[in-house]
């Protein structure tokens, strides 16, 4: 099954031509939680009690990859619920109304997803943002972070473990505004200069990284792109997006040994994050050239993801079973592949993934039947 959220990993977000003022400024005490009653629930479950740590995803269902971003954030939500002392409440707010948002065929989400039928809430907090989708994180009623969804897992982790610095975030907020202004000018040198200022303060800042790489890419400087990603990856070892970018450049430049070694290292470095492992597995299954994937490492990572999401019953468990089935097939364990894919089919019931999941199961079953016909066990 194709996991199209991989394109979102590499594309990151959309830059628009809007102004840079927003009601959702870091340090503000007004949060969208006050306006949830104005919205229409599309899918997901509204928590009975709101936690002090709150996450708001603002997205546009008309943009490519919107559903993939929602699924990625929903998997981070599932993970955050496991935190004993500081769990987070998540909310996704669409730019459009309930009917248009529901057209995405959303299902099996634990995170509540809202449509803005009256157009009251989204414009107030996201109408003038230059980057969409984007996320607001509030703690005890104060906005402490604003950024792109790809950074969210690390931010939530830092807040929950007490490593988050509000003062540094205020500095970043100012630098982000300077970068947004630079992007609007379209001047490469100005964009690179502002991006470097941000990266000096936060080496894994996805907005700055994507802006810098966009400049190199648009001017045909692929090798400079690779060097930049290598430099960032050497400083930031706990950011899966940077690692995926690096793997992507190894693939583009045909460096198989570096790609395989990099993927093995990534599986080890992100062993404690089922969400990160899921993204690495999706990349390995859908993007990696044939023969470049370290099979045993893939099998181990798939087993860890399956164990992490076992019993959750949501889309994360469904995909984890698919990953496990894929890994088993690579390892020539067709019975396990069939068992895991059968579980995935049951979890995908009522979703847009069901038909393709059934086709994949039929393929595994056909392979087993062919082996029996030829007399192999």
HELIX and SHEET records of a PDB file:
HELIX    1   1 UNK A    5  UNK A   11  1                                   7    
HELIX    2   2 UNK A   32  UNK A   38  5                                   7    
HELIX    3   3 UNK A   66  UNK A   80  1                                  15    
HELIX    4   4 UNK A   98  UNK A  102  1                                   5    
HELIX    5   5 UNK A  121  UNK A  126  1                                   6    
HELIX    6   6 UNK A  149  UNK A  151  5                                   3    
HELIX    7   7 UNK A  152  UNK A  160  1                                   9    
HELIX    8   8 UNK A  166  UNK A  185  1                                  20    
HELIX    9   9 UNK A  188  UNK A  201  1                                  14    
HELIX   10  10 UNK A  206  UNK A  218  1                                  13    
HELIX   11  11 UNK A  222  UNK A  235  1                                  14    
HELIX   12  12 UNK A  240  UNK A  252  1                                  13    
HELIX   13  13 UNK A  256  UNK A  269  1                                  14    
HELIX   14  14 UNK A  274  UNK A  286  1                                  13    
HELIX   15  15 UNK A  295  UNK A  309  1                                  15    
HELIX   16  16 UNK A  315  UNK A  330  1                                  16    
HELIX   17  17 UNK A  334  UNK A  347  1                                  14    
HELIX   18  18 UNK A  354  UNK A  373  1                                  20    
SHEET    1   A 2 UNK A  14  UNK A  15  0                                        
SHEET    2   A 2 UNK A 131  UNK A 132 -1                                        
SHEET    1   B 6 UNK A  40  UNK A  43  0                                        
SHEET    2   B 6 UNK A 112  UNK A 115 -1                                        
SHEET    3   B 6 UNK A  88  UNK A  94  1                                        
SHEET    4   B 6 UNK A  53  UNK A  59  1                                        
SHEET    5   B 6 UNK A 134  UNK A 139 -1                                        
SHEET    6   B 6 UNK A 142  UNK A 147 -1                                        
END                                                                             
